[in-house]
Amino acid sequence: MQQKLSGESYKGLDCMWPRNSPLYASALKANLTGQTMDATDLKFSDGQFNVIMDKGTLDTLLCGDNSTANAAKYCAEASRVLQSDGVLFIVSYGTPENRMSYLEQEEYGWSVNVHTIAKPTVSAAATADSSDASSVHYIYVCQKR
C-alpha cells in the first residue's frame, strides 16, 4: 500500500482516515498528510472538493448507534463539501435495497447510479457471480447537480 500511496501524483490530496486504520500507518510512511475527523461534522469549506472516495465509512456508520441520523449527517456533509458537478464514490457491501433510501434524498442535490464489482476470490479458478449479492461490492456514484 505504501508504494501505491507515494509519488508526485498525490500531491495536494486531502485525506481522512481513522487513526487506528492500517491506511493511516501506510500513509504516514509514504509522507502523505491527512487528518482524522468526524465524517458527520467535516471541518472543510463548502464546495472544497470535486471528488470524495468512501470505502466503508457509510457502512460503518450504519452499523453503529443512531445509524440513520448519522448516515443522514454524513451525506449532508459530503454534499456540502462537494463542488457543483462533484462526485461522491461509495464502495459498499450494502445492496441498493439497503442503501438507496439513505442516498436518494433531494436535499443532497445529487443523482445516484449504482455499479457492481466482483469481490476478489482466493482461488484463481473461482469466478464471482455478479447476480449474487455476497460476491460483489456496490459502487454508488453520487453526482452533484
ABEGO torsion letter per residue (X at the ends): XAAAABEAAABGBBBBBBAABAAAAAAAAAGBBBBBBBAABBABBBGABABBBBBGAAAAAAABBGAAAAAAAAAAAAAAABBBGBBBBBBBABBAAAAAAAABBAAAGBBBBBBBBBBBBABAABBBBAABAAABBBBBBBBBX
